[in-house]
Each structure stands twice: as C-alpha cells, then as structure tokens.
Amino acid sequence: MIFTKLILNKIVIRLQMLHILALVFLLTPCTAFGQDTTLNKYGLWVISSTLILQKTINVNTNKSMIDIKKYIPTIVLDLRYATTNNFMKTKLYPTINYTFLRKPAAEALKKVQNELNKKGLGIKIFDAYRPYSVTEKMWEPIKDDRYAADPKKGSGHNRGVAVDVTIINVKSGEEINMGTGFDNFSDTAHGDFINLPLLVLQNRLLLKSTMENYGFKVLDTEWWHFYLPNAKEYELLDVPFKKLKSIRKSID
C-alpha cells in the first residue's frame, strides 16, 4: 500500500510538471522558451528565466519566492556565500543583504522565529535560496554528497525550500553554542554525534525540534541544514538574486 502511494505521488508530480511545461509553452514566446525547457547535461530542468518562473508561480502561488528579510524583519542574515567567510574562501554570491525562500518555507520559518522570540531567541540565516550554478561550483572541491549537493540531483537550496540556520540570543545578537561552526565538514557536525557537552546537545535539540514542529527536516550530516520534505515539487532555479528581487513585488 505504501509502495503504491509512493508511485502515485511520483505520477502526480510528473503530471504537474508536464502541466506547467504545457502552460509555459502556450503562454511564452518561442524566443524565451527554448533555453528554459531544455534539460541540462544531467537531464534536469533548471529555470533561469524570471519569465518562466513567473509562469510556474501563476499556476501555483506556493512557488512564489519570498524576500525573507522583508517577510520576517526581525530575522538576522549572515549570508556566508556573499562573503569570503565560507569553505570555498571566495564570494559565490554578489554582495547582498537579502535572500529568498518559497512561500511555504518562508511561512514555516516565520512560525519558528515567532516561537523562539518568546524565549528571547531568534534565527540567523547563513544561506537560503542558492542558484544552481553555484551548487555546481561547490561540488567540484568536495565531491562528497554528505556535505555538498551533487548537481546530478540538485539541492533543496536550488528549489528554494532549504535553509541553513542557527539560533541567536536576541538581546546580545550572539549565536548559542552548537559545538561547531557553519559548514564544518566533520563527524562533529552530524546529528547523531553525541560526544559533546550537554549544553550543545540541548541547543541542537532545541533548533531541530522547533524547526521540525513547523514541517522542516534536518540533514543528518549538518545540524544547520533544514529542508521541506516535498522539495521535488519545486523546480530547480538558476535565477540571479538581482532578478528575483526585481520581481519580488509581484510574488511576495
């Protein structure tokens, strides 16, 4: 029965994708259509056009890309890939002070923030939406899908439904102790690593349980990485941040 349901769910998702492609084809001029309906070398459909993205949003408003700082003003951004303070030691994003998530992920994160605020705590975001081309760059030096998304599959970040976060003390602005920093590619960052001080284990549990209360799942190898489990219902995106920002008013 479970197997049958899984097969049916996959069929429904494929039909939805075909429906979107059909609508895009009908509503989009041919000159804008070719590139964004062509599968890449891995056989994946990656949207790089705001026009095509808007067409998918018109079909399903849950696919809207929400400006997180605008939607949750109290949230703190520390976008590491817009700086050189990351494992690549180079800027992978332009200098930005905004980022995006799909509508359901943004709504869930807002509920997390509201719950933590009651305890004098809040969320800091290290990364949210990530263009697919950046995922390709990140894969090259790592090539280990425990710590970097394989471009053959794409990432929840590329789909706008994954977010890298920690908890801060609202009053001081300081991060609470999670045992390791962000992008620590070692066993110490794994969810099942328990050889840590009790306070660290409690802090990780607080983050995990609060995020899971609102529908997120944690990646086993990264205590900071959370995603919506229905990620494949959302297309992979390679739309530049600036272009997303330019259409935010129509999709917030």
C-alpha positions in Angstrom: 0.0 0.0 0.0 2.8 2.4 0.9 4.7 1.5 -2.2 1.6 2.1 -4.3 1.1 5.5 -2.7 4.7 6.5 -3.4 4.3 5.5 -7.1 1.0 7.5 -7.3 2.7 10.6 -5.7 5.5 10.4 -8.3 3.0 10.2 -11.1 1.1 13.2 -9.8 4.3 15.3 -9.5 5.3 14.3 -13.1 1.9 15.3 -14.4 2.1 18.6 -12.6 5.5 19.3 -14.2 4.0 18.4 -17.6 1.1 20.7 -17.0 3.4 23.6 -16.1 5.6 23.0 -19.2 2.5 22.9 -21.4 1.2 26.2 -19.9 4.7 27.8 -20.2 4.9 26.7 -23.9 1.5 28.1 -24.7 2.0 31.4 -22.8 5.6 32.2 -23.6 7.1 33.5 -26.8 9.3 30.9 -28.6 12.4 33.1 -28.3 12.1 32.9 -24.5 11.0 29.3 -24.3 13.9 27.3 -25.7 16.6 27.7 -23.1 14.5 27.1 -20.0 12.7 24.0 -21.2 15.8 22.2 -22.4 17.2 19.6 -20.0 20.8 20.1 -18.8 23.6 17.6 -19.1 22.2 15.7 -16.1 18.7 15.5 -17.6 17.4 18.2 -15.1 15.1 21.1 -15.9 16.6 24.2 -14.4 14.8 27.5 -14.7 17.0 30.5 -15.3 14.4 32.9 -16.6 12.2 35.1 -14.4 9.5 34.9 -17.1 9.4 31.1 -16.9 9.5 31.3 -13.1 6.6 33.7 -13.1 4.6 31.3 -15.3 5.1 28.5 -12.8 4.0 30.8 -10.0 0.9 31.7 -11.9 0.0 28.0 -11.9 0.9 27.5 -8.2 1.3 30.6 -5.9 3.2 28.4 -3.4 6.1 28.6 -5.8 6.5 32.3 -5.1 10.0 33.3 -4.0 9.6 35.4 -0.8 12.1 38.0 0.3 12.8 36.7 3.8 14.1 39.9 5.4 11.1 41.7 4.2 8.7 39.0 5.3 10.4 38.4 8.7 12.0 41.7 9.6 13.5 40.5 12.9 15.4 37.7 11.3 19.2 38.1 11.1 21.1 37.4 7.9 24.8 36.3 7.8 25.0 35.2 4.1 28.3 33.5 4.1 28.5 32.9 0.3 28.1 36.6 -0.3 31.5 37.0 1.5 34.8 35.1 1.6 34.0 33.7 5.0 33.0 30.2 3.7 34.6 26.9 2.9 35.3 28.0 -0.7 37.2 31.1 0.6 35.6 33.1 -2.2 32.5 35.1 -2.9 29.9 32.9 -4.7 27.1 35.4 -4.5 27.0 39.2 -5.2 27.1 41.4 -2.1 23.5 41.2 -0.9 21.6 41.7 2.3 18.5 39.8 1.2 17.6 36.2 0.3 14.6 34.1 -0.7 12.6 31.0 0.1 9.5 29.6 -1.5 6.3 30.7 0.2 5.6 27.5 2.3 9.2 27.5 3.6 9.0 31.2 4.4 5.7 30.8 6.2 7.1 27.9 8.3 10.3 29.8 9.1 8.2 32.8 10.3 6.5 30.5 12.8 9.8 29.2 14.0 11.0 32.8 14.6 7.8 33.7 16.5 8.2 30.7 18.8 11.9 31.3 19.5 11.2 35.1 20.1 9.0 34.1 23.0 12.2 32.7 24.7 14.4 35.7 23.8 15.9 33.8 20.9 15.8 34.1 17.2 17.0 32.7 13.9 20.2 33.6 12.0 20.3 32.5 8.3 23.6 31.5 6.7 22.1 30.5 3.4 18.6 30.0 1.8 18.0 30.1 -2.0 21.1 29.2 -3.9 21.4 29.4 -7.7 22.0 26.0 -9.3 25.2 27.2 -11.0 26.7 27.9 -7.5 25.9 24.3 -6.5 27.9 23.2 -9.5 30.9 25.3 -8.3 30.6 24.0 -4.7 30.6 20.4 -5.8 34.0 20.5 -7.5 36.3 20.8 -4.5 34.2 18.5 -2.2 32.5 15.8 -4.4 31.0 14.3 -1.2 27.2 14.4 -1.1 27.3 14.3 2.7 28.5 17.9 2.6 27.7 19.3 -0.8 24.8 18.7 -3.1 25.5 16.7 -6.2 24.5 18.7 -9.3 23.2 15.5 -10.8 20.3 15.8 -8.3 20.4 19.5 -7.4 19.8 20.9 -3.9 16.8 21.9 -1.8 18.6 25.3 -1.8 18.2 25.5 -5.6 14.5 24.7 -5.2 14.1 27.4 -2.5 12.9 25.1 0.2 16.2 24.6 2.2 17.7 26.9 4.7 20.9 26.9 6.8 20.3 28.4 10.2 21.4 28.7 13.8 19.9 30.3 16.9 21.0 33.6 18.4 20.3 35.4 21.7 18.1 38.3 20.5 19.4 40.7 23.2 23.2 40.1 22.6 23.0 39.0 19.0 25.4 36.2 19.8 25.0 32.7 18.4 24.3 30.0 21.0 26.8 27.2 21.2 26.2 24.5 18.6 29.6 22.7 19.0 30.8 23.6 15.6 30.6 26.5 13.2 28.6 26.6 9.9 30.0 24.3 7.1 32.0 22.2 9.4 32.6 19.1 7.3 33.3 16.6 10.1 31.5 14.0 12.1 31.2 16.5 15.0 28.5 18.3 12.9 26.4 15.2 12.4 23.1 14.8 14.1 24.0 11.5 15.7 27.3 12.8 17.2 26.8 12.8 20.9 30.3 13.2 22.3 29.6 16.9 23.1 28.8 19.0 26.2 25.2 18.7 27.4 24.5 22.3 26.6 25.5 21.8 23.0 23.3 18.8 22.7 20.4 20.7 24.2 20.9 23.6 21.9 20.9 21.4 18.8 17.8 19.7 20.0 16.1 23.0 20.5 16.8 24.0 17.0 15.9 20.6 15.5 12.7 20.2 17.4 11.5 23.8 16.8 12.2 23.5 13.0 10.5 20.1 12.8 7.5 21.4 14.7 6.8 23.5 11.6 7.5 20.9 8.9 11.2 21.1 8.3 13.6 18.1 8.3 17.2 18.2 9.3 20.1 16.9 7.2 21.8 14.1 9.1 25.3 15.4 8.5 24.7 19.1 9.1 23.0 20.3 12.2 22.3 23.7 10.5 20.6 22.4 7.3 16.8 22.1 7.2 14.5 21.5 4.3 10.9 20.8 3.4 10.4 17.1 2.6 8.4 17.8 -0.6 11.3 19.5 -2.3 10.9 17.8 -5.6 7.5 19.5 -6.1 9.5 22.7 -6.8 11.6 23.3 -9.8 15.4 23.8 -9.7 16.3 27.5 -10.2 19.3 29.3 -11.5 17.8 32.8 -11.4 20.2 35.5 -10.2 19.4 37.2 -6.9 19.0 40.6 -8.5 16.4 39.3 -11.0 14.4 37.7 -8.2 14.5 41.0 -6.3 13.2 42.9 -9.3 10.0 40.8 -9.4 9.5 40.4 -5.7 6.6 42.8 -5.5 4.6 40.6 -7.8 5.3 37.3 -5.9 5.6 38.3 -2.2 
